[in-house]
Amino acid sequence: MAELKAFFASVKLPTMPEVAHALIRTLNDEDVPLEKVRRTIARDPALTAKVTRLANSARFGLARTVSSVDEAITLTGLEQVRTLSLAACMSEAFPPLPGMDRQLFWRESMACAGFAQWLARTVGSDVQQSWLAGFMVRLGELIIAQHDPAHIKEIEQLPHHPGGRWEREARLLGFTEGQVSAELARRWNFPESIIRALETSYDPLASKPFCRLGGILHLATLLAEIGLEEDRTAEQTIDALPADVLRVLQLQPDWLKTHLPDVAQYADTSGL
């Protein structure tokens, strides 16, 4: 995409700490030793503190308070601690920007991650990869805001409607935040499966072959937007989702209406 290449030619990429790059490299290693991940996180005391705070957030509902990375791994799992660590690193990499409501942005990113994980569990996909991709999908908007603050005002105009931000990005820029996030993920050496999901999240059915994770991200983004910005019942929320994407993912609307989690369960940013 020519517009996206031209855009990145004039963008200053955020700097990720070395510990984040080390964790990204482990994403492609299915047999990575637990101790390697633990040692990597422990190299950064500030990151260690953030991970323990995130592990104590309401969405995990742990029976006792986590006070160390070791306890977080024991109670939530190695994969979850690694994704939480990467989320904490990425949130640090982006400074506050004019025209962006930072708190709402990260709440929506956490909500999108949570809904992506829930949907992945429902359809039998990788839940941790889905959580991480869900957290990343909106990062591209922060790059857009840094590069073109004038456009971000129009992109973020109120009132929103589900998916409206994508439409305004495509009209104004020729690409969407998910595609920017995908290019960022490519330059940060994330796995190809996450890159492709981010690339296809705006219009998953246009991608051949269909990318299941891209479809999950599409729905998760809409669920996060509706949950945080609109007052709808579970029935109204699910009815607002694209029926063709639900059908391809073999998701039953009636089941989703009955089991849809409360967005507040996912939108806790106290650890970030």
C-alpha positions in Angstrom: 0.0 0.0 0.0 1.7 3.2 -1.3 0.0 5.5 1.2 1.2 3.5 4.2 4.8 3.2 2.9 4.9 7.0 2.4 3.4 7.5 5.9 6.0 5.4 7.6 8.8 7.1 5.7 8.2 10.2 7.7 7.2 8.6 11.1 9.5 8.4 14.1 8.8 4.9 15.6 8.5 4.6 19.4 11.4 2.9 21.1 10.7 -0.4 22.8 13.0 -1.4 25.7 15.3 -4.3 25.1 13.4 -6.4 27.6 10.4 -6.1 25.3 12.4 -7.2 22.3 13.6 -10.2 24.3 10.1 -11.1 25.1 8.9 -10.7 21.5 11.6 -13.2 20.4 10.2 -15.8 22.8 6.8 -15.5 21.1 8.1 -17.7 18.2 9.5 -20.3 20.6 6.8 -22.7 21.7 9.3 -24.4 24.1 10.7 -21.3 25.7 11.8 -22.2 29.3 9.7 -20.5 32.0 12.9 -19.4 33.8 14.1 -17.5 30.6 10.9 -15.4 30.6 11.0 -14.9 34.3 14.6 -13.7 34.2 13.8 -11.4 31.3 11.0 -9.6 33.1 13.0 -9.5 36.4 15.7 -7.5 34.6 13.4 -4.4 34.7 12.2 -3.6 38.3 9.6 -1.1 37.0 8.2 -3.7 34.6 8.1 -6.2 37.4 6.0 -3.8 39.5 3.6 -3.2 36.6 3.1 -6.8 35.8 2.2 -7.6 39.4 -0.3 -4.7 39.4 -1.8 -5.9 36.2 -2.1 -9.5 37.5 -4.0 -8.1 40.5 -6.5 -6.3 38.3 -10.2 -7.1 38.7 -10.4 -9.2 35.5 -8.4 -12.0 37.0 -10.4 -12.3 40.2 -7.5 -14.0 42.0 -8.2 -15.4 45.4 -5.1 -13.7 46.9 -2.9 -10.8 46.1 0.0 -11.3 43.7 3.3 -9.8 45.0 5.9 -11.2 42.6 6.3 -12.3 39.0 6.7 -15.9 40.2 3.3 -15.7 41.9 1.8 -14.1 38.8 3.1 -16.9 36.7 1.9 -19.6 39.1 -1.6 -18.1 39.3 -2.2 -16.7 35.8 0.2 -18.7 33.7 3.5 -18.0 31.8 1.8 -16.9 28.6 -0.5 -14.4 30.4 2.4 -12.9 32.3 4.4 -12.5 29.1 1.5 -10.8 27.3 0.9 -8.5 30.3 4.6 -7.6 30.3 4.5 -6.7 26.6 1.4 -4.6 27.1 3.1 -2.7 29.9 6.1 -2.1 27.7 4.0 -0.8 24.8 2.0 1.5 27.0 5.3 3.1 28.2 6.6 3.5 24.7 3.9 6.0 23.7 3.8 9.4 25.5 0.6 11.4 26.0 -0.5 13.1 22.8 -2.7 16.2 22.1 -6.2 15.3 20.9 -6.2 11.9 22.5 -7.9 10.9 25.7 -5.1 8.7 27.1 -7.2 7.1 29.8 -10.0 6.2 27.4 -7.5 5.0 24.8 -5.9 2.4 27.1 -9.2 1.4 28.7 -10.5 0.6 25.2 -7.2 -1.2 24.4 -7.6 -3.4 27.5 -11.3 -4.0 26.8 -10.5 -5.0 23.2 -7.8 -7.4 24.5 -10.2 -8.9 27.0 -13.0 -9.4 24.4 -10.5 -10.8 21.9 -9.5 -13.4 24.5 -13.1 -14.2 25.3 -14.0 -14.7 21.6 -10.8 -16.7 21.0 -11.7 -19.0 23.9 -15.2 -19.4 22.5 -14.1 -20.4 19.0 -11.1 -22.4 20.1 -8.3 -20.0 19.0 -5.0 -19.1 20.9 -6.3 -17.0 23.8 -3.0 -15.3 24.7 -2.1 -14.4 21.2 -5.6 -13.0 20.8 -5.3 -10.9 24.0 -2.0 -9.4 22.8 -3.2 -8.7 19.3 -6.4 -7.1 20.8 -4.3 -4.9 23.0 -2.2 -3.8 20.0 -4.8 -3.1 17.4 -5.4 0.5 18.3 -1.6 1.4 18.7 -1.6 2.6 15.1 -3.8 5.5 16.1 -1.1 6.8 18.4 1.3 6.8 15.5 -1.3 8.7 13.4 -1.8 11.2 16.2 1.9 11.8 16.5 2.3 12.3 12.7 -0.9 14.1 11.9 -2.6 15.8 14.9 -4.9 17.7 12.6 -6.5 14.5 11.2 -6.8 12.9 14.6 -9.3 15.6 15.6 -11.6 14.5 12.8 -10.9 10.8 13.4 -11.9 11.2 17.0 -14.9 13.4 16.4 -18.0 12.7 18.5 -20.5 11.1 18.4 -18.8 7.9 17.6 -20.6 4.9 16.0 -19.1 1.4 16.0 -16.5 1.2 13.3 -16.7 4.9 12.5 -13.1 5.5 13.4 -12.0 3.0 10.8 -14.1 4.6 8.2 -12.7 8.1 8.9 -9.2 6.8 8.9 -9.6 5.0 5.6 -11.2 8.1 4.0 -8.7 10.6 5.4 -5.5 8.6 5.2 -6.1 5.7 2.8 -5.4 3.1 5.6 -6.6 2.3 9.1 -5.0 2.1 12.6 -4.9 -1.7 12.4 -2.8 -1.5 9.3 -0.4 1.0 10.9 -0.3 -1.3 14.0 0.6 -4.2 11.7 3.5 -2.4 10.1 4.7 -1.4 13.6 4.4 -5.0 14.7 6.4 -6.1 11.6 9.2 -3.6 12.4 9.2 -4.8 16.0 9.5 -8.4 14.7 6.3 -9.8 16.1 5.1 -13.2 14.7 3.5 -13.1 11.2 0.2 -14.4 12.6 -0.2 -11.3 14.7 0.9 -9.0 11.9 -1.7 -10.5 9.5 -4.5 -10.3 12.0 -3.8 -6.6 12.6 -3.7 -6.0 8.8 -7.0 -7.6 8.3 -8.9 -6.4 11.4 -10.6 -3.6 9.6 -12.3 -5.8 6.9 -11.5 -9.4 7.7 -13.8 -10.8 5.0 -11.9 -9.1 2.3 -8.8 -11.2 3.2 -8.3 -14.4 1.3 -7.9 -16.8 2.9 -9.9 -15.6 5.9 -7.8 -14.8 8.9 -9.7 -16.0 12.0 -7.7 -13.8 14.4 -8.4 -10.8 12.1 -12.2 -11.6 12.5 -11.8 -11.9 16.2 -10.1 -8.5 16.4 -12.8 -6.9 14.3 -15.5 -8.0 16.6 -13.5 -7.3 19.8 -12.9 -3.7 18.7 -16.6 -3.2 18.1 -17.5 -4.7 21.5 -15.0 -2.5 23.3 -16.3 0.6 21.5 -19.9 -0.1 22.2 -19.2 -1.2 25.8 -17.3 1.9 26.7 -19.0 4.6 24.6 -22.7 3.5 24.3 -25.5 2.4 26.6 -26.8 -0.7 25.0 -28.1 -4.0 26.4 -26.3 -7.3 25.6 -28.9 -8.0 23.0 -28.5 -4.6 21.3 -24.7 -5.0 21.4 -24.6 -8.3 19.7 -27.3 -7.2 17.1 -24.9 -4.4 16.2 -22.1 -6.8 15.2 -21.7 -7.8 11.5 -23.7 -11.0 11.0 -21.4 -12.2 8.2 -18.3 -12.1 10.4 -20.2 -13.9 13.2 -21.3 -16.5 10.7 -17.8 -17.2 9.4 -16.5 -17.5 12.9 -19.4 -19.8 13.7 -20.5 -17.7 16.6 -24.2 -18.0 17.6 -25.8 -14.6 18.4 -28.2 -16.0 21.0 -25.3 -17.6 22.9 -23.3 -14.4 22.8 -26.2 -12.4 24.1 -26.5 -14.7 27.1 -22.8 -14.8 27.9 -21.5 -11.4 26.9 -19.1 -10.2 29.7 -19.4 -6.7 31.3 -16.9 -4.4 29.6 -15.8 -3.2 33.1 -14.3 -6.6 33.7 -11.7 -5.9 31.1 -11.2 -2.1 31.1 -9.0 -1.9 34.2 -5.9 0.2 33.4 -4.6 0.6 37.0 -1.6 -1.5 36.2 -0.6 0.7 33.2 
